[in-house]
Amino acid sequence: MISTPSEKYKHDIYFLTMALGIEFISVGYSTLSLRESFNILINKDNGAFLERFVKLIEQFSGKEHWYLCYFFISWPGKFPILRESNIELIDERPKHELSSEEIEFYKQDSQATIAKIRIKSFDCYSARVKAERQLQSLFALSMLYKPTKKAVIKHQKTLINSEETDLNQCINPDLSNLKYIRDARNAEDNIAQMWKLTEQLSAEDADQLSASLQYHKMALLSPTDEARLVNLWIAVESLVQEGGKNIIDRITSYIPSNVTIGYIYLMMKAIPVDIRNIWRELDTESLRSKLSRSSKYVLHPFDLLKILLDKKNGELITEFLNLIQSNPLLIYRIGCLWKDPFGDPKLCAKKFERHKKNIEWQIRRIYRARNYVMHKGVCSLQTRQLIQHLHSYYVVTMHNLIHDLKMNSTWSINEAFEHRLHLYTYFYNELNNNGKITLEALFNPYLILFEKMNTSAWDEKAP
């Protein structure tokens, strides 16, 4: 299929490529190495597409290599003598002439201790993760004998060397290690409003919310994946105290519906973020005159939804496709969304239910990973992605909970969860049975409770 691609197999090639990437990650390759490998496919200097694909497969041969990972650390007191160990603590700086990558690393600190770790891994990024885990194990051991002093990694960048792959690179930490998080806009106002809300709740609900936030804080401050996973799970458990036969039954009942109800908004938000630089460079004035919320700097998610619900060869979808014609991947992405889930209401309802089911399955995977940590004390490298998903579920659920409690001051936490559960069910049934949901309510399902659904968001697509 790759050597002689056919139009009708385009979807199959896409899904097979994604499955191959997932297989590489399950073996132990990092997400960052997969992203970088994409440059092999788009670089025409590497030959025809089939030759590029073969070169990419050769890069992911399944063979591990030896790496030396250097970290700046703060170590309390004298160094332990770690004989015949893969970890070495060094005070001196190298005497040889430094490369540009080494200069970038060493300029971070002129005095801190350097930890050099020899590790075997599939790529430099997964090597960094493994090396950091070894360091954290050493730090934990240090706390046993020096509980009043703390050993920590001091700086963000790590130097990675490998003679086997001729690598000498200064890299930043893996963003999947909860470093993808950004501060909220108007954070101070949100904190003040949230504090006022907790004072209005019953003592039981206020304690429940406080406990959950405390464990969330501990998860963000934890240095290891194991501690992050366990604390994040307890944070979720602390929120969901009632309903269902057991804790996993409660969580898989309330959390997926809570997260899924905002699925369309999240889909619509992703593309404007991806094309924000392109959008600013394009002449969008004509298209924007037909939209209500976009500016010359950003395409608003609501306007993107309106474009995707335009009829075949409609003015909005045609003009938008003409604007992005130089980006075939984006055209393909928009075309897929226009057909499914936005081809008709039933397809959209099916997409909602599939997404909800995927979250349920993922939560059960996370629960098994959490149980493994509780019984074995360790987790695999692939657990980091589960932690990221669990954290996103927690944040979305918490924001929805805060919104519902602010709007309904007499509700308990459990009543707010029940509300979201029934809101999802009602929204899904309306979408699946008659499709009478306005464009505004499709973008913000909460409106379905307060506005008459006299029109359908799919009216423009009707033949």
N, C-alpha and C positions, 0 to 999 in steps of 0.2 A: 504493500500500500504506500510505503514511503518512496520507493524508487520510481513508481509510476502512479502518483496520486490521482484519484478520481474525485470529482465534485461530490458524488453521492456518499463517499466515505469520509468527508471532512469531519463530521461529528465523531466518527469512530476513531480517527487519528487523534483528535483532541482528547477524547476520554482515555485512550490507550496511553498517550503521553503523560496525562495526569496520573494514571495508575502506576506508570513506570517511576515517576517522581516519588510517589508514596512508598513504593517498594524500596527505593534507594534510602529514604529516610528511615524506614523500619529496619534496614540493615545497620544503619549507624552514621550515614552521611548527614551533614548539616543542611538546613534550609538555605543558608547563605551560600554554600558551595553550589547548590542547585541553581540559585538565582544567577550567580556569576557564570555558570556554564551556558546560560542562554546566549551569552556573547559569542560562543562558538557557532551557534546556529545562525545568527544574524550577520556574522562576518563573512562576506563573500570571498575574502582572500583564502579561506579554508577550503575552497573548491565548490563543487555542486552540493545541493542540499543533502543528498544521500551521503556524500563524503563527510560533510559536517556532522551528520547524525552519527556516523560510524566513529568519528573522532570523539564525540561526546560520550558514546558508550565506552570507548577505551579509557576515558578519564575516570569512569565509575566501574573499574574492573573488579572491585571487591577486595583489592589488596590493601592492607594497612601499611603505614610507613611510620618511622620513628621521627619524633619532633622534640625540639627543646623549647620550652615555654618559659619566658622570663616575666616575673611580676615584681613590682615595687610593693613591699609590705612594711608594716610596723610590727616589730617583734619585741616583747617585753624582756629586757635583761639579756643574759648570755644566750648564745646559740646552742642548741643541743647538737651533739656530734652524731649525725645520722650515717653510720657506716654502711656501705654497700646498699645504699638507698637510692631511689630515683629522684629524691629531693635534696637540693643543696642550698644552704643559706650563705650568701656572699655579701661582704662589705665593700670589697674593692671594685673599681670600675675597670673595664678592659683597657689594655695598653695599646692595642693595635689601632690603626686608622679606621674610623667608624664610617659605615655606609650611611646614606641619607635616611634609611629606615631606622638604623640604630640611633642616629642623632635625634630623630623624632621621639624615640622611646626614652633615651637617657636624659633629655632636656626636661622631662617632667619633674625630676628630683635629683639633687646632687648628693644627698646624704642618706636617703632611706636604704634599708636593707633590700637586697635582691634575692628573690627565690627562683632558683633554676630547677625546672621539673622535666624529666625525660619521660615521654609518654608515647604510646603507640595508638594510632588512630587512622581514620580514613581520609581526613582532610584537616587543614590547620584550624578551622573553626570548631570542629568537634574535639580536636586536641586541646584547644583552649578550655572548653567546658570540662573535659575530663581532668585537666591539670588543676583547674579552679576547685573542683570537688575534692581532689587530694589535699590541696591547701586548706580547705575548710575542715577536713578531717584532722589535719595537724593542729589547726587553731582550736578545735574542740578538745583535743587531747591536752593542749596547753592550759585550757580553762580548768581542767581537773586538778592540775598541780599549782596553777597560778590563778585562782578564781578572782583575785582582786585586780588583775591586769588583763588587757585585751589585745589579741593579735588580729590585725585586719589587713586587707588589701588596700593600699593607699591611693592608687591612681587607676584611671580607666583603661589606658592602653597597655597592650601586651606585645612583647617581641617574640616572634615565632621563627625558629630556624629548623631547616631540614636539609641534610646533605643528600639524602636519597632523592628528593624532588627539586633540589637546587633552589630552596625557598629561603628568603630572608625578608620578613614582612612584619610591620607594626600594625596591629589590628585593634579595633575597638571592641568592647564587649558585645556579646550576642544580645540583640534587642528583645529577643523572646524572654529574657531574664527579667521581666516586668519593667524593663527600661523603655518600653514603648509608651508608657503612661505620660500624659501631659496634664498640667494644672488646668482646672476649669476656668472659664471666663467668669468674672464677677464672683470669684471664690469667697470673698469676705461676706458679700451679701447672702450667698447661699448658706454659709456657716451660721450667720446670725438667724436666718429664717429657720434653719434646721434646729438650732438650739431652742428657739421659741416653740417649735413644734413638740420637742421632747418634753417641755414643761407642761404642755397641754394634754399629753397622753396619760393613761392610767399608769400607776407605779409599776405594774407588771410589764406592760408594753414598753415603757421607757427603759426598764432594766434589760429587757430582751433586745431592744434596738442597740443599747449601749454595749452589751456583751458582743453582739455581732460586729459592731464597728471596732471594738477592741481586738478581736481575733483577725479582722481584716488588716488592721494596723500591724499586728504581729507578723502576718503573712508578708506584707510589703517590706518589713524590716528584716525578715529571716534571710540568712546567707545561703541556705541550701534549698534545693528543690523539695526534699522530703518535708522540711519544716513549712515551706510555703503551701504545699498541697494539703497537709493536715490542718493547718490553721485556716486556710480558705474554706475547707470543707466544714469545719466547725462554725465558721462565720455564717455559712449558708444554713447549716442545721439550726443555729440559734434563731434565725428568722422564722423558720417553718416549724412551729411547735404543735400545731393542732391539725386534725384531719388525717384520713388514711389509716391503713392497718399498721404501718411502721414508718420509719424515717425515710427510707428510699421510696416508698409508695407516695409519701407526702411530697417529697422533693420533685419526683418525676411527674407528679400531677400539677403542682403549682408553677414551678419554674419554667418549663417549656412553653406553656400558654402565655405566661407573663412576658417572655422574651419574644415569642413569635408574633405577638400582636403588633409589634413595631417593625416587622420584617421588610415591608415595602419601603418604609422610610430609610432603613439601613441600606437597601439595594440602591435606592435613588441617591443617597448621600455619597456612595462610593465612587461613582463615575465622575461627578463634578470635582471631587478631590483629585482623581487621577489625571483629569484633563485641565486643571486650573491654569497651568502654564501655557498650554495650547490655546485655551479660550481667550486669554489676554492678548495673544498675538493675532487672532482672527478678526475679520470684519463682521461682527455679530449684530450690527445695528438693525438690519432688516429683520432678522429673526427675533431680536429682542422686542421690536415694536409689536409683535404678535403674542408676546409672553407678558406675564404680569409681575414677576418677582426677581428676574435676573438683572444683573448689571454688566457692564463691560469687563468687570474683573472676575465675575463668578457666575456659573450657571446654577440657578437655584434648583434643589431637588424636586420641588413641586412642578416646576416648568419642565423638567426632564420627564416626569411622569406624564404630563400632558402631551409631550411629544410622542412618547411610546404608545399612547392610546389614540393617536391619530390614525385615520383610515389609510388604506393602501394608496400609495402615491399622493397622499395628502400634502398640503402646503408645508406643515410643520416638519414632518418626518423627512420630506424631500430636501428641504432647505438645510436641515441639520446634517443629513448625510452628505450633502454637497460641501458643507463646511469642513467635515472631517475626512474627506475623500483620500487624503494623503496618508491616512492611518488605517490600513486594512484590518488590523487586529481589533481596533475600536469599532469599525463598521460591522465586523462579524459579531462582536459582543452586543451591539445595539440591535442587529437583525435577530439574534437569538432571543433577546428579551421582548422584542416587538411581537414575535410569534408565540413565545411561551416564557412567562406566564400571562402576557398581556394580550394574547389572541382573543380570549373570551373569558367570562367570569368563572366558568368551571375549571379552566386550566389554572387560573389564579388560585382558586380554592384548593386545587390539588397540590399546587406548589406550597401553599401555606401548611397543609397537613403533612406533606413530606418533610418540610423544614422542622416542624414540631416533633415529628417522629425521630428525625436525625438528632435533635437535641436530647430527647429521651434516651436514645441509645448511647450518646456521648456521655451523659450523666452517669449511666450505669458503668461505662468504661472507667470513668473517673472514680466511681465508688469502689470498683475492683482494685484500681491502682492505689487508692487510699488504704484499703484493707491490706494490700500487699506491704505497704510501708509500715502499717501498724504491727504486722506480724513478723516481717523480715527486717525492718529498719532501713531499707534502701529502696531506691526506685531506678528505673532505666532512664537513659538519656531522652527517650521519646516522651517521657512524662511531662517534660517542659511544655509541650504543645497542649496537653490536657490542662495544665495549670493555667495557661493563657486563656483557654476556652472557659474554664470555670470562673476565672476572674471577670471575664466579659459578661457571663451570665449574672454574676453577683452584682456588678455595677448597674446593669440595665434593670434588674429586679429592684435594687435599692432605690434607684431614681423613680421608677414607677410607683413604688410603695410610698415614697415621700410625697409625690404628686397627689396620689389618691387620699392620703391622710390629711394633706393640707386642704383639699377640696371638700373633705367630709370629716369634720372635726370630731364627730361622735363615733367614728368607726374604730374598731380594734385592728391590730395587724392582720389577724386571721380573716376578718371581714373584708379587708382590702384585697387579700389574696383570692378570696372567694369571688369578689367582684371581677377581678381580671380573668379568672377562670371562666366565668359565665359570659363575660364580654367577648372573649375569644370564640366560645361556642356559638353565641348569637351571631357574631360577625361572619364566622365560617358558614353557618347555615344560610344566612341571607345571601352570601356570595355564591354558594353552591346551588341554591334552590331557584332563585329568580334574578340574581345579579343586579338588583335595584339598590346600588350603592353609588353615591355621588363621587366625583373626583376628589373632593375635599375630604370625604369620609374614608376613601380608600387610602389617602395619604395620612390621615389621622383618624384611625378607627374609633377613637373616643367620641367623635362627633355623631356616630350612628345612634347614640342614646338621646341626642338633643335636637336633631334636625330631621325633617321629613325627607324620605328618600324617594322623591317624585321622579328623578331622572337617574340614569345609569352612566357611569364613567365610560361605558362602552358604546354609548349612543352614536358617537362619531365614527365608530368602526362598523356600524351596521351597514350591510350592502344596500 
